[in-house]
Amino acid sequence: MTDIDLCKEGSQKNLDEDTQESKYLTFSLCGEEYGIGISNVIEIIGIQRITHLPGAPDFLKGVINLRGKVIPVMDVRLRFGCDEKEYNERTCIVVINLNNLSVGLIVDTVSEVLDIPAENIETLPKVNNQTGSRYIEGLGKVDDQVKILLNTHKLLFSEETEQIIEALN
């Protein structure tokens, strides 16, 4: 399946089949390859109209209406301190379960689902005490490449999650 196929409107994962811990959805962002555990992924959709929420942090682009459910959407580029990029036909929203809240992650392109066994995952070396490393679960070795594996539960601070829930209610 190509990245275009993965990003088509309404492409849904059957999580009953893909709940293995070693499976990661990989995507490109800011020129790097990232992965998130497939068990956290609800679905992948193409970019769509986003309604801005006043007073929200810059990285929280707003909300979308996904089949009658309001979903907050985060631009992961901005969350990671990268430059903003204009959305195009390859830009995707990966809807994930984040602390019992459905959240959309805007990524540059979705690549594929990879099997990365635990023995091919290394912890991040300690480099100063950078706040960006709090998002990283590990580094997955795939052939001659390294995929940055994200801990999706740490993408939002608890007070940010509460702020989103309050805004949605």
C-alpha positions in Angstrom: 0.0 0.0 0.0 1.4 3.4 -0.9 1.4 6.6 1.2 -1.3 8.0 -1.1 -3.5 4.9 -0.5 -2.9 5.2 3.3 -3.9 8.9 3.2 -7.2 8.6 1.2 -10.3 9.9 2.9 -11.8 7.3 5.2 -8.9 4.8 5.1 -9.4 2.9 8.3 -7.2 0.3 10.1 -8.8 -2.8 11.5 -7.1 -2.6 14.9 -8.3 -6.2 15.8 -5.8 -7.5 13.2 -2.9 -5.1 13.9 -2.7 -4.8 17.7 0.8 -6.3 17.8 3.2 -4.1 19.8 5.9 -4.4 17.1 3.8 -2.7 14.4 4.4 1.0 13.7 2.8 3.4 11.3 5.6 5.4 9.8 5.4 9.0 8.4 7.6 11.8 7.3 7.8 15.1 9.2 10.4 17.9 8.9 12.6 15.7 6.7 12.8 12.8 9.2 11.0 9.5 9.5 8.8 8.8 12.5 6.7 5.9 13.8 3.8 5.5 16.2 2.5 2.3 17.6 -0.3 1.0 15.4 -2.4 0.2 18.4 -2.9 3.9 19.0 -4.0 4.7 15.4 -7.8 5.0 14.8 -7.6 6.0 11.1 -5.8 8.0 8.5 -7.6 10.7 6.5 -6.6 13.4 4.0 -6.3 17.0 5.1 -9.6 18.7 5.4 -11.2 22.0 6.6 -10.0 22.8 10.1 -12.0 25.2 12.3 -9.7 27.4 14.4 -10.2 27.5 18.2 -9.5 30.9 19.7 -6.9 30.9 22.4 -5.5 27.5 21.5 -1.7 26.9 21.4 -0.2 27.5 18.0 0.4 23.8 17.3 -3.3 23.0 17.9 -4.7 24.0 14.6 -8.3 23.6 15.6 -11.0 20.9 15.2 -12.5 18.9 12.4 -15.9 17.2 12.1 -15.2 13.6 11.4 -18.5 11.8 10.7 -20.3 13.9 13.3 -17.5 13.7 16.0 -15.5 16.8 16.8 -11.8 16.0 16.7 -9.0 18.4 17.8 -6.1 18.5 15.3 -2.5 19.1 16.2 0.2 20.1 13.6 3.1 17.9 14.7 5.6 20.1 12.8 4.7 23.0 15.0 4.7 20.9 18.1 8.3 19.8 17.4 9.4 23.4 16.6 9.7 22.9 12.8 8.7 25.6 10.3 5.1 25.7 9.2 4.5 24.1 5.8 1.6 24.6 3.4 -0.7 21.5 3.4 -0.9 19.6 0.1 -2.4 16.4 -1.3 0.1 14.3 0.5 -0.6 15.9 3.9 -2.5 13.5 6.2 -4.3 13.6 9.5 -3.5 10.5 11.6 -6.3 10.1 14.1 -5.0 8.5 17.3 -6.3 7.7 20.8 -4.4 10.0 23.1 -5.3 9.5 26.7 -8.9 8.4 25.9 -9.3 11.4 23.5 -9.4 11.2 19.7 -6.8 13.6 18.4 -5.7 14.2 14.8 -2.0 14.5 14.1 -1.1 16.5 10.9 1.9 14.9 9.2 3.7 15.6 5.9 3.2 12.2 4.4 2.3 8.7 5.7 4.7 6.0 4.6 3.8 2.5 5.6 3.2 0.1 8.5 6.4 -1.6 9.6 7.2 -4.4 11.9 10.0 -3.2 14.2 10.8 -5.9 16.8 11.8 -4.8 20.3 15.4 -6.0 19.8 15.7 -3.4 17.0 14.6 -0.5 19.2 17.1 1.4 21.2 16.5 4.0 23.8 17.4 7.6 23.0 20.9 8.6 24.2 20.8 11.3 26.8 21.7 14.6 25.1 21.5 17.5 27.5 17.9 17.6 28.9 16.1 18.6 25.8 12.3 18.9 26.1 11.9 17.4 22.5 13.2 14.1 23.7 10.2 13.6 26.0 8.1 12.7 22.9 10.5 9.9 21.8 9.9 6.3 22.9 13.0 4.9 21.1 14.9 4.6 17.9 13.8 1.8 15.5 16.5 0.3 13.3 15.0 -0.7 9.9 17.6 -2.0 7.4 20.1 0.9 7.2 17.6 3.6 8.4 16.5 4.8 11.8 12.9 5.7 12.6 12.1 8.0 15.5 9.4 6.2 17.5 7.1 8.5 19.3 5.3 8.1 22.6 2.0 9.6 21.6 0.8 9.8 25.2 3.4 12.5 25.8 2.5 14.7 22.9 0.3 16.8 25.1 0.9 17.9 28.7 -2.0 17.0 31.0 -3.0 20.6 31.3 -3.2 20.9 27.5 -5.4 17.8 27.3 -7.7 19.4 30.0 -7.7 22.6 28.0 -8.8 20.7 24.8 -11.5 18.8 26.7 -12.9 22.0 28.1 -12.9 23.7 24.7 -14.8 20.8 23.2 -17.4 20.8 26.0 
